[in-house]
Amino acid sequence: MRKSKQISDLFLTSLGDSIRRRRVDLLLSQEQLAVLASLHRTYVTEVENGLRNISMTTFLRISKALESKPSDHIIAAENDLFVKDE
């Protein structure tokens, strides 16, 4: 069970990295993303740092605010975790 916890933590970190990259590509601050997604800035910070296990609803709001598909972020996180090992 401990290994799956580590994998989930790594996935959240990779997901947060993908969200951050998209936000930076759009030249948005964390505050601007937070407003667009109806979240608090510190919450966005915690998501980007992999410290929050966000709900699907929140994930969809963030993706919409970033004008991206949720699957793009999931694929990026999967690639970070699994493609490097192959």
C-alpha positions as a Python dict, from the first residue, in 0.01 Angstrom:
ca = {
    (1, 'M'): (0, 0, 0),
    (2, 'R'): (288, 236, 71),
    (3, 'K'): (411, 215, -289),
    (4, 'S'): (70, 321, -430),
    (5, 'K'): (73, 620, -196),
    (6, 'Q'): (410, 721, -336),
    (7, 'I'): (286, 681, -692),
    (8, 'S'): (-23, 889, -619),
    (9, 'D'): (193, 1162, -467),
    (10, 'L'): (417, 1159, -773),
    (11, 'F'): (113, 1172, -1000),
    (12, 'L'): (-26, 1476, -817),
    (13, 'T'): (311, 1647, -847),
    (14, 'S'): (327, 1572, -1220),
    (15, 'L'): (-32, 1688, -1267),
    (16, 'G'): (51, 2011, -1087),
    (17, 'D'): (357, 2058, -1307),
    (18, 'S'): (141, 2023, -1618),
    (19, 'I'): (-108, 2277, -1486),
    (20, 'R'): (174, 2518, -1402),
    (21, 'R'): (332, 2482, -1747),
    (22, 'R'): (1, 2560, -1916),
    (23, 'R'): (-61, 2859, -1687),
    (24, 'V'): (286, 2998, -1759),
    (25, 'D'): (241, 2939, -2134),
    (26, 'L'): (-75, 3152, -2115),
    (27, 'L'): (114, 3420, -1918),
    (28, 'L'): (-129, 3391, -1629),
    (29, 'S'): (-40, 3448, -1267),
    (30, 'Q'): (-164, 3209, -1002),
    (31, 'E'): (-400, 3484, -889),
    (32, 'Q'): (-546, 3518, -1240),
    (33, 'L'): (-594, 3143, -1272),
    (34, 'A'): (-758, 3136, -931),
    (35, 'V'): (-1007, 3404, -1034),
    (36, 'L'): (-1086, 3230, -1363),
    (37, 'A'): (-1142, 2897, -1185),
    (38, 'S'): (-1321, 3050, -883),
    (39, 'L'): (-1054, 2929, -644),
    (40, 'H'): (-824, 3089, -388),
    (41, 'R'): (-467, 3163, -500),
    (42, 'T'): (-317, 2950, -224),
    (43, 'Y'): (-528, 2658, -342),
    (44, 'V'): (-383, 2696, -693),
    (45, 'T'): (-35, 2704, -538),
    (46, 'E'): (-104, 2379, -352),
    (47, 'V'): (-240, 2213, -669),
    (48, 'E'): (66, 2316, -870),
    (49, 'N'): (294, 2184, -597),
    (50, 'G'): (113, 1849, -582),
    (51, 'L'): (-9, 1911, -228),
    (52, 'R'): (-381, 1887, -308),
    (53, 'N'): (-573, 1583, -424),
    (54, 'I'): (-827, 1786, -615),
    (55, 'S'): (-1180, 1677, -700),
    (56, 'M'): (-1280, 1610, -1058),
    (57, 'T'): (-1502, 1919, -1047),
    (58, 'T'): (-1211, 2140, -947),
    (59, 'F'): (-987, 1977, -1206),
    (60, 'L'): (-1247, 2051, -1475),
    (61, 'R'): (-1273, 2415, -1362),
    (62, 'I'): (-895, 2456, -1375),
    (63, 'S'): (-874, 2292, -1718),
    (64, 'K'): (-1152, 2514, -1853),
    (65, 'A'): (-980, 2823, -1712),
    (66, 'L'): (-659, 2712, -1885),
    (67, 'E'): (-846, 2646, -2211),
    (68, 'S'): (-713, 2291, -2212),
    (69, 'K'): (-854, 1942, -2205),
    (70, 'P'): (-826, 1760, -1873),
    (71, 'S'): (-687, 1461, -2061),
    (72, 'D'): (-390, 1670, -2177),
    (73, 'H'): (-282, 1715, -1815),
    (74, 'I'): (-345, 1352, -1727),
    (75, 'I'): (-143, 1231, -2027),
    (76, 'A'): (142, 1467, -1937),
    (77, 'A'): (142, 1335, -1579),
    (78, 'E'): (134, 973, -1701),
    (79, 'N'): (424, 1042, -1935),
    (80, 'D'): (624, 1195, -1650),
    (81, 'L'): (567, 886, -1436),
    (82, 'F'): (571, 593, -1672),
    (83, 'V'): (756, 681, -1991),
    (84, 'K'): (1079, 768, -1806),
    (85, 'D'): (1093, 418, -1656),
    (86, 'E'): (1078, 240, -1992),
}
